[in-house]
């Protein structure tokens, strides 16, 4: 079975650093049921392709008893099957072993690139897809992929025989490599729907770990969970309960959580076909987090506050980036903080990793001395959940008292609401929103706060930019004037140090 991964990011050969596999060498890894080979069919500055080829030994596969089960129900099913040729849970296991650090989003040589979205094309030329090409689209499209799933005919010589149960799958998108690999790790065996090994209770933790940040909000999460856990009802029930907690804990709700027909928060059961609106919502949530992370990286911050962190969706991404040496989640809800701790798996993290994370209960409309002295703070989809008379208190507590060097603010753009089909005119995107600003209103608020508290501001947006109504999410990056000066001086100092080192 074969999987190829291509990027046109320049230099494209940086893909080798992200995968920790050198483009000039063929590497082989032993697997319980065979071997995996990694090689590069093409590798230059403009385009680079990594290939993962998994060779399955039918004798090893058949000799593993119930742990290496083949789906066929006849006597020789363990020895005569499609496992050596069609992508399945065997390929998923190989991904986990061969690209372990890339799955975690870690790169010693290119940490900035590992945390960034890059253009990717994934091809799986033979994938058993129980549900057909349409299911592959429903599964991958909500994650931001452009999906081409071409059914493979039973026999090209006899087209009247129809299509087989296999598809040639191509995924194209701009995502973090770690996200792409985790999507494949979970969803390849879901489409195959026949795991080659016995599914134990620890598979629930594996699923939630690989699905962090995307599975809880996926419109097909019910189907994904059932199939990944081999239709074991008890395990699927436990996984769905934990996913529901994570989804509800992501408060304040994202501005893309709109039910298309009523304007109320979406409560998908996980079944049924994904709509274009589902795809847009899932994509916007990811793009918002990426935009916030990019702003924090550009600021040079290492100690970061996530104010109004909810269930920890952004915290998970912050902790995954080692440049953030201290990450603090702040929320008024003790329940949300408990769910964030669960999402972060604080009780299982190594002590060194756990020491980077703080979770504090605090109201953002009151001064809190613990929040002073941080490099940056994030207010992601927070301000619209406050009654307007309470905004001055938040401004004083965050910009006046805590005074982080950089503050990143995102909030819905009410002008964009006309692009959400079914949203009743005059209704907000979520029942808990107390207001939603136009672009002019947001710009006026940002300008006033910046002038009052000594910040400079840059306005932007997240999501597709509509020429008439703008982007669905508004964003502002406010930087304290003295912080800008210090950063400029530090940059000049670093430059001088490099020049001196060169001269020496």
C-alpha positions, -999 to +999 in steps of 0.1 A: +000+000+000+012+035-009+008+070+004+025+101-011+027+136+005+037+165-016+044+202-008+052+232-030+063+253+000+096+269-007+121+255-001+100+223-006+129+201+006+121+214+041+096+186+041+125+163+049+132+183+081+095+181+092+093+144+086+128+138+099+136+117+068+164+127+045+154+131+008+186+115-004+181+082+014+157+053+014+148+043+050+132+010+061+113+003+093+102-030+107+065-035+114+046-063+132+031-073+098+059-064+074+080-034+066+076+003+058+098+022+034+102+060+031+117+076+000+114+107-021+103+103-058+110+141-063+129+166-042+139+201-053+133+237-042+100+240-059+083+206-052+090+177-029+072+144-025+077+119+003+063+084-002+054+058+024+053+023+010+041-005+033+049-041+025+026-066+043+038-101+049+006-123+047+022-149+070+030-124+097-005-109+092-022-142+095-001-155+123-011-128+148-045-144+157-072-119+166-047-091+168-041-092+130-076-100+118-085-097+082-121-088+074-129-117+051-150-144+067-136-175+049-110-200+060-080-184+042-092-148+048-061-140+069-038-151+041-058-141+009-070-105+012-064-070+000-043-059+030-010-057+011-025-033-015-053-012-001-048+015+025-062+005+059-054+006+096-020-011+087-011+021+069-023+042+098-001+022+122+029+027+099+023+065+099+023+065+137+056+046+139+075+062+110+064+098+114+060+100+152+075+134+158+057+149+128+024+137+141+031+155+174+040+187+155+076+187+166+106+197+145+140+204+160+153+219+128+122+238+116+099+245+146+084+276+130+075+257+099+060+228+119+037+252+135+026+268+102+001+258+075+018+249+042+004+237+009+000+199+009-013+173-015-019+138-002-026+108-025-037+073-015-040+055-049-059+025-035-082+030-004-110+007+005-139+031+012-170+015+027-195+041+018-181+051-015-164+083-028-192+105-013-183+094+022-146+103+017-158+138+008-180+140+039-152+129+061-123+150+048-139+182+034-150+197+068-113+197+078-103+221+051-093+196+024-103+197-013-112+161-019-110+141-051-122+105-046-123+086-079-140+052-078-118+024-092-137+001-116-139-036-110-125-042-144-116-016-170-122-041-197-158-046-186-171-012-174-206-026-172-195-045-141-194-012-123-172+002-096-153-016-069-153-007-032-120+011-037-112+048-045-082+067-056-081+095-030-064+129-034-065+156-008-053+192-014-052+219+012-031+243+032-027+228+067-001+221+094+017+189+085+008+175+120-029+182+114-027+164+080-010+133+094-035+131+123-064+133+099-050+104+080-041+084+111-077+085+123-097+086+090-079+059+069-091+031+091-125+048+094-131+046+057-118+010+055-140+001+085-121-031+093-092-027+118-065-053+116-060-055+154-081-059+185-095-026+198-088-022+235-100+006+258-069+026+253-080+032+218-103+059+231-074+079+244-056+074+211-086+087+192-090+118+214-053+126+213-051+124+175-085+142+171-076+171+194-088+204+180-109+189+151-128+158+160-152+173+186-166+197+161-166+174+131-201+169+116-194+132+112-179+126+146-204+099+155-196+078+125-159+084+129-160+074+165-180+042+159-159+030+130-125+039+146-135+019+177-146-011+156-183-005+165-177-014+202-207+003+217-192+009+252-160+024+239-178+046+213-202+058+240-173+068+263-156+086+234-187+105+224-194+116+259-158+130+262-161+147+228-193+163+238-177+177+270-149+191+249-172+206+224-195+223+250-164+234+269-151+255+241-167+286+256-172+313+246-185+296+214-168+303+182-186+327+159-189+300+132-212+278+155-244+287+136-271+262+128-279+271+092-317+268+094-324+286+128-294+307+136-290+288+169-258+270+179-252+239+159-257+206+178-249+179+152-253+144+162-225+133+140-246+116+114-258+127+080-240+144+052-218+174+058-230+207+042-210+235+027-218+255+058-202+227+080-171+229+059-169+267+062-174+266+100-148+239+106-123+258+083-129+291+100-123+277+135-089+263+124-080+295+105-088+317+135-065+297+158-038+297+132-041+335+128-039+341+165-008+318+168+009+336+139+003+369+156+018+357+189+048+342+171+054+375+152+052+394+185+081+373+199+061+364+230+071+335+252+048+339+282+012+340+270-023+345+287-054+329+271-081+351+286-115+334+285-099+301+276-130+280+279-123+243+274-088+248+261-089+247+223-063+274+219-043+263+250-037+229+233-021+246+203-001+270+225+013+241+246+023+222+214+046+251+204+077+250+225+085+287+219+058+295+244+076+288+277+047+296+299+010+293+290-018+305+313-055+298+307-079+321+325-116+316+328-144+325+352-159+290+349-144+264+372-161+237+351-144+250+319-110+250+336-116+214+346-124+204+311-094+223+298-072+203+322-087+171+309-082+182+273-046+190+281-042+157+299-023+176+327-024+145+350-004+125+324+021+151+312+057+149+322+066+173+350+087+195+328+058+199+303+032+204+331+053+232+347+048+253+315+010+254+320-012+273+345-050+273+348-064+302+369-100+311+377-105+348+374-131+373+360-117+395+332-137+425+345-117+427+377-080+435+383-059+405+390-022+409+400-014+374+388-019+385+352+007+413+352+040+410+335+032+387+306+044+391+270+011+386+253-026+380+260-054+367+238-091+376+238-104+352+212-141+355+207-146+369+242-156+406+242-189+400+224-201+379+254-199+409+278-227+434+282-215+467+267-215+485+300-190+460+313-164+466+285-147+495+303-140+472+332-124+446+309-104+473+292-091+486+325-083+451+339-065+439+307-050+469+291-047+492+321-037+468+349-023+435+334-007+455+305+007+426+284+032+436+257+008+424+230-030+418+230-047+398+202-084+403+199-109+385+176-146+390+174-174+384+148-180+408+120-218+414+120-218+426+084-208+391+073-239+376+089-259+380+057-237+353+041-249+327+066-279+310+050-308+307+074-295+331+100-325+353+109-319+390+101-312+408+133-302+377+152-266+372+165-245+342+157-249+328+191-275+331+218-249+343+244-236+371+222-245+405+238-235+425+207-217+420+174-197+449+158-195+462+123-160+467+110-163+505+117-175+499+152-147+474+160-120+498+145-134+527+166-132+505+198-097+494+190-085+529+182-100+542+215-085+515+236-051+519+219-050+556+225-062+554+261-037+528+272-006+535+251-009+508+225-005+508+187-030+487+167-031+467+135-065+456+122-070+425+101-095+397+095-098+359+094-116+339+068-126+345+032-126+382+024-159+391+008-156+423-013-189+437+001-190+426+038-154+417+047-142+386+066-163+366+090-139+373+119-123+406+128-089+407+144-067+433+160-032+431+173-024+458+199+012+463+209+023+485+238+045+513+226+074+505+250+072+468+241+078+478+204+108+499+214+123+470+235+117+446+207+134+469+181+164+473+204+166+436+210+165+430+172+193+455+167+213+439+195+208+404+180+219+418+146+250+434+161+258+401+179+256+382+147+278+407+129+304+405+157+303+367+156+308+369+118+337+392+121+354+370+147 
